[in-house]
Amino acid sequence: MRRAAVSILSNIAEGQGRLNPREFRQFAGSAHGSNCELQTQLEIACELGLRAKAQVGEAMALAEEIGRMLHGLIGSLA
């Protein structure tokens, strides 16, 4: 989960550093994929009882908000 979360930010930073909107969009897409991966891992952790449902729910709400922001960013780069 930690790796996926760090990957979200790392992809945004790398894409922005490319100074090319097309490449930035590609890296923002990768960040979105990492966010989806994180959401899946949160669901699995909850199902396996590795995290309390309240913790997972809070983290999932944040991940969904990040997903909406990434969707907006990707749309603005089109």
Secondary structure, DSSP 8 states (H G I E B T S, - for coil): -HHHHHHHHHHHHHHHHTT-HHHHHHHHHHHHHHHHHHHHHHHHHHHTTSS-HHHHHHHHHHHHHHHHHHHHHHHHT-
